[in-house]
C-alpha cells in the first residue's frame, strides 16, 4: 500500500509541476504578444486619367431591309469622316457588327392576341473611340450634336476614363502607406517611452480609386471610378511592430 501511495504522490507532484510550467509559459507568451504595436498606414494620391473610351451608336429603320442597310452605311461613313475631321486617328475608331431587330407590334382584342403587325427593320451599329488624347476626345463627345444636325440618329454615352499605369501606381501607394504606418508606430512607441522593434506582420488592404472630393463608398473588393477624369487612389496597410 505504501508503494501505491508513494506512486500517487509522485504522479500528483509531476502533474503540479507540468501545470505550473504550462501556466508560466502561457503568461510569458501573453506578455510577449502584448509587446506589439498595431497600426494602419494610409497612402493616397490624386492623378489624372491617361486613356479615354467613348461609345456611341446610330440606327436606321426601314420597311425594306436593303434600304435600311444602305442608309446605315451612309451614316457610318458620316460618323467616320466626322471623327477623322476632328483629329481622331483611324486606328482609334472601332465599329461593331450591325444589330438587326424586327419591329413587330402585337395587336389585342378583348385582352387576347388578335395578330401582329410588322413595322419595319431597325438596324443599329456601335462605334467606340479609344484614345490617349483624353482632352480631344472629351471635347468631341460634347460636340456630337453636330452629327445629329447632319441627319445621323446618333446616341452618345458618357466617356469612360482609365489609367494605364495602375501597376506602378499601386506599388507607389503601398510604399507610401507602409511609410505612413511606420511613422504612426514610431509616434506611438515614443509616446509610450518605448523603442520600436522590427516589423512582425503586414497585410495590404484593397486598392480604391474614386473621384476626388466625392462621397463615393469604398468597396470591399476595391472600387474603380471610370466616370471622372481626375481620380484619387488610396490603399491601406495594416502593420504589427514589436516594441522593446
N, C-alpha and C positions, 0 to 999 in steps of 0.2 A: 504493500500500500504506500510505503514511504517513497518508493521509486516512482510510483504513479503520480504522487503529489508533487515531487520534485520536477517531473516532466511537465505537469500542468503549469507550475510556476514559471518554468523556463519558457514555455510557449507564450504565456501571457507577457512576460518580460520582453521577449523578442517582438511581439505584436506592438507593445507600447513604444519600443524603440523605432520600429518602422513607421508607426503613425506619427511620431514626433518628427521624424525625418521628412515625411511627406508634407506635413503642415509647415515645417520650416522652409522647405523648398518652394512651396506654393506662395508663401509670403515673400520670399526673395524674388520669385518670378513676377509677382504682382508689383512689387516695388520697382523692378526693372522696367516693367511695362509703363509704370507711371512716369518714368523719366523720359518723356517724349513730348514733343510739341507738334500738333497737327494744324496745318494752315491750308488755305485755298488761295492760290495765286491767280491773278486775272491778267490776261493780255488782250488789248484792244487796239484796233487801227482802222482809220477811215481811208477809203480809197475810191477810185472811180473805175467803172467798167471799161474794158477794152474790146468788147465784142457786142454787137447788136444783132438781133434776129427779129425781122419784121415779116409778118404774114398778112396776106390779103387774098381775096377771092373775087371772081367775077362770073356772071352767069347769063345765059340766054334761054328764052323759052319760045318754042315754035311748034306748030302742029305737025310740021314736016321735019323729020329727024335730020335729013341732009342740010336743010336750010339752017337749022339750029347749030349744027357743027360749023357751017360756013361763017355764020355771024360770030360764033365764039372764037374762031381762028382770027377773024379781023380784030376782035377785042384783044386777043392775046398779043397780036403784033403792035397794037396801040400801047399796051402796057409795057412791052419790051422797049419800044422806041422812047417812051416817056422816061423810063428808068435810065436808059443809056444817055439820054439828053441831060439828065440830072447828075451825070458823073458816076453812076453805078457801073461796075465792070461786068462783063458778060459772065465770068465765072462766079459772080456773086449772086446770080439770078437762077433760081430753080423753079420750073413749072411742074406741077404734079400731073398725073393722069386725069383725064376728064371723067367726072362722075355723072352718070345718067340716072334720071328719075322720071318716071311716068306720073304725070299729074292726073289722078283718077278721082273723080268725085262720086261718092255713094249717095244715091237718092233713096229716101224713105217715104213710105205711105202708111199712115196709121201705125208708126213705130216699127214697120217691117221694111226690110230691104226690097226696093222695087226696081233695082237695076243700078248700073254705073254709067258715068259719063266721062269720056276721055277728053281732057282739057289741053293736052299737048305734052311735049317733051321738055324737061328742064335739064340743061347741061351746066355744070359748074366746074371751074378749074381754079386751083390754088396756086399762088406764087409766093415763094419765100426768098427774102433777101438776107444774106448773112455777110456781115462786113465788119472790119476793124475800124472803119471810118465812122465812128459812132455818131458824131455830131451831124455829119452829112445825111445819113440815113434817117436820123431822128427828124431832121428838118423836112425831108421828103415826105415822111409819114404824116406830117402836119399839113402838107400842101396837096394832099391826094385829091382834094375836091376838083383840082384841075382835070384829073382823069374823068371824074363824074361829069363835068361840064362838056367833055368831048364825046359823051354818049355811052361811056362804059359803066355798066352797073357794078361798080367796084365797092367791096366791103373791106374795110381796114381794121385789123386787130391792133391793140396797143403793142408797141415794141417791147421786146424782152431783152434785158441787159445781163451780160455774163462777164466773167473774168477768167482769162486763160492761164493764169499763173497761180492757181489755187494751192498747188503742192508747195511751192516756195513760200507763199504767204502763210500757210499752216505751220511750217517749220519755224518761221519767224515769230509767229504768235505763241507757239509752245515755248520758245526761248524767253520771250517777254513774260509769259505767265510764270515760268519757273523762277526767273529773277525776282519778280514781284513776290512770289511765295517765300523765297529765301529771305528777302528783306523784311517781310512781316514776321518770320520766325526769329530773326535776329533782334527785332524790336521787342518781341515778347520775352525772349531769353534775357535781354538786357534789363528789362523792367523787373524781372524776377531774380536779378543778381546771379544769373547762371550763364554758363558757356554753351554755345550751340555746338552740338556734335555733328556727326555725319548724317546723310540722308538715308533713311531706312526703307521708306516706301514712297511711291509716286503713282498717281493714277490720273490720266488725262480725261477731261470732260469732253462733251460734244462740241463740234465746231458750228458756230452760229453766224449767219450773215443776214443782217437786217438793214433797213433803211435808217440813215442817221436821224436822231431826234424823233423816232417813231414810237408808237405804243405796241409794236408787234410782240406777240408772245413767243417765248423760246419753245422749241420743240425738244422732246426727249431724244428724238433721233437726229436732231440738228435741223435748223431752218436754213433756207437758201432763197433770199429775196431776189426776184428777177424783174420786178416792176420798176425799181428805182435805179437810175444811172449811178448815183452816188450810193455807196454802201459802207456798212460798218461791220467789221469782223471781230468776233470775240471768242475766247476759249478759256477754260479754267483748268488748273492742275492742282489736285489735292496732294499734299506732301506731308510726310511724317519725318521729323528730325529727332535725333537723340539729344539729350542735354546732360551736362555734367557739372 
